Structures are given as C-alpha cells and as structure tokens.
Amino acid sequence: MKRDFDLIRRIMTDIESMPAGEKYTDISSLTEYEPAVVYSHIDLLLEAELIKGRAIKTMGGIAGIIITGLTWKGHDFLEAARDNSIWDKAKEKILKPGVSVTFDILIAWLKAEAKEKLGIP
C-alpha cells in the first residue's frame, strides 16, 4: 500500500474537528476509501506519532480504532497543510507521481511555503 497524503490530511482534519474529550472511532465518513486502507493509514499515523490512540489489531488485521486526538507534531503538520492552495501546490510539485518524498521533506516544504505566504524570511 502506498501512503495517500490526501487521506492522511483528511483523517487528521476529521480528528481535529472532534469535540474535546470525544474519541474518533468511526471511519464511515470516508466512504471513498476501503476500510482496510483507512485503518492502515491510521496505523501509520499512530506509528509516526501524529495522532494519539490505538488500533485494535486481530490476526485478520485492524478491527477498530480508538483515537483521542492529535499530537503536537500532528497539529504542526495540519497547520502547515491546512491552506488548500499550498496543499494543491505540494501535490503538484512535491507529491507528484514518480517523486519519492519523505514525510520530513513534505513538512519542511509546507512550512517554507507557509512562511513565504506570510512574508516571513
């Protein structure tokens, strides 16, 4: 499975929009994706420490999730990726097919673009 950064951004936006104290357990709003793909991406987000919570794993894969929120690092990523014009530019320049990009490179690029948009040297 390849990482889908649009899905990652969407999951994190959904988690951020939860009221404080609520848990993110329902992925039914992500109907355009197979549940196994969503769960795999959530597992990646947990591994990267971008979100807090846990995946409920069985022999057959991930059976469910209990996500309690974003980490500080997760909030930083989402703030850098929030602006749709910057995100679209990232997809065009950084996340285009055939280009290998690490998450750290993506974050650095998003932050640099946000600084430029804000006029910060």
C-alpha positions as CSV (number, residue, x, y, z in Angstrom):
1,M,0.0,0.0,0.0
2,K,1.3,3.5,-0.9
3,R,0.7,6.4,1.5
4,D,-2.1,8.6,0.4
5,F,-1.3,12.1,1.8
6,D,-4.8,13.4,0.9
7,L,-6.3,10.6,3.1
8,I,-3.8,11.4,5.8
9,R,-4.7,15.0,5.8
10,R,-8.4,14.2,5.7
11,I,-8.2,11.8,8.7
12,M,-6.2,14.3,10.7
13,T,-8.7,17.1,9.9
14,D,-11.6,14.8,11.0
15,I,-9.8,14.1,14.3
16,E,-9.0,17.7,14.9
17,S,-12.7,18.7,14.4
18,M,-13.8,16.3,17.2
19,P,-15.1,18.0,20.4
20,A,-12.6,17.8,23.3
21,G,-12.9,14.6,25.2
22,E,-14.6,12.6,22.4
23,K,-12.9,9.7,20.7
24,Y,-12.6,9.1,16.9
25,T,-13.7,5.6,16.3
26,D,-16.0,5.9,13.2
27,I,-14.5,6.0,9.7
28,S,-17.8,5.8,7.9
29,S,-17.4,9.4,6.6
30,L,-14.5,8.2,4.5
31,T,-16.7,6.3,2.1
32,E,-14.5,6.9,-0.9
33,Y,-11.8,4.6,0.7
34,E,-11.8,1.0,1.6
35,P,-11.9,0.5,5.4
36,A,-8.6,-1.5,5.3
37,V,-6.9,1.4,3.6
38,V,-8.2,3.9,6.1
39,Y,-7.1,1.7,9.1
40,S,-3.7,1.2,7.5
41,H,-3.2,4.9,7.2
42,I,-4.4,5.4,10.8
43,D,-1.9,2.8,11.9
44,L,0.8,4.8,10.0
45,L,-0.3,8.0,11.8
46,L,0.0,6.2,15.1
47,E,3.5,4.9,14.3
48,A,4.6,8.4,13.2
49,E,3.2,9.8,16.5
50,L,1.0,12.3,14.6
51,I,-2.2,11.1,16.4
52,K,-2.9,9.7,19.9
53,G,-4.8,6.5,20.4
54,R,-4.5,2.9,19.4
55,A,-5.5,0.4,16.7
56,I,-7.3,-2.7,17.8
57,K,-5.5,-5.5,15.9
58,T,-6.5,-9.1,15.3
59,M,-5.0,-11.9,13.2
60,G,-7.0,-10.6,10.3
61,G,-5.7,-7.0,10.5
62,I,-7.1,-3.9,12.2
63,A,-10.6,-4.4,13.6
64,G,-11.1,-0.9,15.0
65,I,-9.5,2.2,16.3
66,I,-9.7,4.5,19.3
67,I,-8.2,7.8,18.6
68,T,-8.2,10.5,21.2
69,G,-6.6,13.4,19.3
70,L,-3.6,14.8,17.5
71,T,-0.2,15.1,19.0
72,W,1.8,18.4,18.9
73,K,3.6,17.1,15.8
74,G,0.2,16.2,14.3
75,H,-1.1,19.7,14.9
76,D,2.1,21.2,13.4
77,F,1.6,19.1,10.2
78,L,-2.1,20.0,9.9
79,E,-1.4,23.7,10.4
80,A,1.3,23.5,7.6
81,A,-1.1,21.6,5.3
82,R,-4.3,23.5,6.1
83,D,-4.2,26.1,3.3
84,N,-5.7,24.4,0.2
85,S,-3.6,26.5,-2.2
86,I,-0.4,25.4,-0.5
87,W,-1.6,21.8,-0.3
88,D,-2.5,21.8,-4.0
89,K,0.9,23.2,-4.8
90,A,2.5,20.5,-2.7
91,K,0.6,17.8,-4.6
92,E,1.7,19.4,-7.9
93,K,5.4,19.9,-7.0
94,I,6.3,17.5,-4.2
95,L,3.8,14.7,-4.1
96,K,3.6,14.1,-7.9
97,P,3.9,10.5,-9.2
98,G,7.5,9.4,-9.7
99,V,8.9,11.6,-7.0
100,S,10.0,9.9,-3.8
101,V,9.3,12.2,-0.8
102,T,9.7,11.5,2.9
103,F,7.3,13.0,5.4
104,D,10.1,15.2,6.8
105,I,10.7,16.7,3.3
106,L,7.0,17.3,2.9
107,I,6.7,19.0,6.3
108,A,9.8,21.2,5.6
109,W,8.4,22.2,2.2
110,L,4.9,23.0,3.6
111,K,6.4,25.1,6.4
112,A,8.6,27.0,4.0
113,E,5.6,27.7,1.7
114,A,3.5,28.9,4.7
115,K,6.4,31.2,5.8
116,E,6.6,32.6,2.3
117,K,2.9,33.2,2.1
118,L,3.1,35.1,5.5
119,G,6.1,37.1,4.3
120,I,8.4,35.6,7.0
121,P,12.0,35.4,5.8
